[in-house]
């Protein structure tokens, strides 16, 4: 009889760290001033909380494996589990983070509203300008 071979599972792909992405995005917004500091810090905090939720979920998986049948450990793990729903954190904080970035001019639409990006021209822009009573020439 022959042996049955099973494939070794690939390691999960490494997800980019949202903290780094937000920090880099904020650094590339030269229009932000000192008065935007609180919103910059809030954006960084949201990104940090989202990443912490993902890290806690990974730790939880390891703890469940180590717990065996110890009831005290299982109770503590159950409490930790309630805090580790990464999808809930992203679902709640993701839109909050987007709102903060929007307020900072960190989305394409908000940059256009700030006048930081080139306006799109063409016939549609002319029609909109005519509708709004502006001269597009």
Order of alpha helices (4+ residues) and beta strands (2+ residues): alpha-alpha-alpha-alpha-alpha-alpha
